[in-house]
Amino acid sequence: MISSQKKQHSARWQHMEHLTNSLHEAYVTLLCHQSMILAMNSSSVDPLQQYETQLEVTKKSFKMVFGLPSFDKGTFQTSDEDVKDLEILYRDILNLFEDTILILVSKDLYKLQILKEMTMWMSEDSLYQQERVMVIISRVLRFASRKVREHTSIDAPCLGVLAAELSLLCSHADASVTQQASLGMYYLLCIAKHQSADSQRDNPTKQYEHGNHCFLTSDSEFRPEVLQQDKTKLAQCIGQSLSPSLLTDFMLHLLMKLSTSDQETASKAATVLKLTLKYHAQKVTRVCQMVDTIYKQLKENSSHFMKDILLEVVTLLAQMLPKGVVFQLMYYPVPADNALMLMWQAVGSEPQVAPQVLKEILLVLKDKPWEVEDTMQEGRCFILDVTNMMPLAASQALCMLLPMGSYKKTVAQFFPEILMALMFQLLYISQLRVQPQDRPIYAREGLRILLNCSGLQEVDTALKQKYCWSHICQTYYYQDGVNLIARTLCEYNFPQFPETLYYLHKILVQGPRRSEEHIIIVIFFIKILDKFFKDPLPELFLVLLRNWINDSNPEISKLSLQKITSMAPVVHKIENVRSLLTSILDAFGSKDETVVTQALLTLRRLVDKLDKVNYSSLCTGIASSYFHLMDHCSGNVRSLAIRHLAELIKGVSQHTSTLKHVLGGFAPFILCLEDRDTRVVSACKHTLAICDSQLEWSISTLFKEENYNFELVVLSICNNLLLSHESCITYLTCDALGFLGSSQVHLRRAAVILLGYLAELGGHLLFRDEIEVLIEETEKRKRTSSHSTCPWILLQLLTSEPGVLTSVGKNAGFSCRTLT
């Protein structure tokens, strides 16, 4: 028994001796480390290198100091006198380490970062004396909180991360650690609040006494004991005190803590993070970085627990900062992986932010996906440009969000915007040289989902049966596909008609868009009007159709004219119909033959239904426009204009004054009898037949092939005009003169013949100055043309009015011998 006690006593003293040696060795080493660290302060070494070296030495000191056993009561079974000296030495070691940190911080507050590192070193080994570490950290922060009052600006970028570490320690299992962490957090927030100098000056402050020191605060809840007991108050105080940049660091650090293997730590981090986001998410400055951090963590096969927390964070961020979250999610590659789909689902789980989310997606859908040439492939091959995949990602996002129940109400509200945005994306895709089979067509799928979740399943089915979906992305089919979609929606009386019409009208009057987008809008707009408006359109819509008649895009012009044509039965009810008809007449000047043809057909349909008062007042202008078209490059246009002239003559045959003006412009029509296009000649003969029956000209017998002679027909027309409307001779002469310079030989020849007969038969009706102009113009043509009939015209003029020979012969440069 005695032997055993001796052995125990001997072992205890050996241990004490070993501990004594360890403490002495630690003290000496710590002094050496302190000398090295402080020597670096007075050196000219680069500040970053200086800090890294000091941090490395400090880390060695930390592990040595806090790896020592504590001298708490009961640690050693011996008398107080036995360990008193060792306790003093141990306290000296702790004080020496603390003094080293204090000296560093007193020289440069930037080195508060060492405290952040200490909290991380402390968590690496549970054997470290965590309470002792926290005591030093809180004391250094207390010192720094007084030190900052001497500075006008503070460079302490570590406060956010350090606050994150302390917030976790505020709920530590050891009450003594929690107390010190809460106290340290209080001092840290004092430092952070000092950075907001303006807010301190603007708000009255008061003193909070703790121990022998006083600190400024503006909130009675801003106390260590409150921070320790109430996590909500803790989160609120942190959010109020930290600047946006530091608060973002705080949240990012907590995010990283979620991936720790210690589920208890992850749970604490999640609680503080969610509470802080709830009250202060609007202060976050690097939303994209936070979202990217979550995305990377979700991709690392996180546990279900961690996934749930991360997705809750996504939801909170989306509630407060939807723009940043949505744009970052659309930045990731297409197609979406599982992590990205989970994040979109988290964004879509909150109906309150659905409008903002959809607005951001629609904003991205205004852009076009790009393509670049693939230099890795043989031959010319194109691939999508990875630098601008966001429009595709936005379409993909809609495919995920639209079916969600939380978005049902918002989708109904945004139906027109989503519909048109996806139609535009289909347009852009159809223009790409990348083949559709090489990529998923999210815009098409999104459009189908939109129809199905909006109660339009029958429309989707009908379009599928008509093979619309399988061909919609082909360039040659796209416009037909748009027509079909618009028509099918109308056939099924889609209930979203009022909102769609309103939206289309709004974007039409807002101003210019891409030309290819504009025609899609016009197609939809006109198709909807066709279905739902049978009576004359309100002026609000009619003014758009009137403006589109002369649009630079011929397709839009034709669509507008076709819609106006359908209004013919109610044209007499249209207000300001003259303005509408004038716009149609202006379309005769279009460079596109199909537009001119449609304008002719539209005008004819409208004037057929027009009341007599308006019709008679417009006839002269209409006839003049027809005559201008008789020199058009297209035979189809010329023949159509001539046939419509015949219809006009029918309508005005009983109105002498109007008929006189119409016949006064007959010169182009007469010349068209010599046209090389048989359709035009046939139309002329048809029109003269109308004149035969309506004006009693008796000219039809001259059209028989065995009797047909152009000069005889011209002579007959001139005779008929002289007998009934001799005042037309001057107008006919002027118009015919214009054709003497025509590039077409047959027109020049016909003009010469017409002028000759007009001079022969009606020269006596011309004034002297008119004859002078006629001779002058003919002389010009003689000098620039070898045509032998130019002198013949002069001969007809001079023989019909010999009295003018003396006055104009000299100026004309001809003698009677030359003329004969």
PyMOL commands that set and color helices and strands:
alter all, ss='L'
color gray80, all
select helices_A, chain A and resi 2-41+47-65+80-107+109-124+130-150+159-169+175-195+197-202+224-229+231-241+244-257+263-283+287-299+304-320+322-329+338-347+351-364+386-388+390-401+405-413+415-431+436-438+442-453+457-465+468-471+478-491+497-509+515-532+539-548+554-565+568-573+577-589+593-608+612-629+635-652+656-664+667-674+678-695+700-703+710-741+745-765+768-784+790-800+802-812+816-819
alter helices_A, ss='H'
color red, helices_A
select strands_A, chain A and resi 206-210+213-217+371-373+382-384
alter strands_A, ss='S'
color yellow, strands_A
deselect
rebuild
show_as cartoon
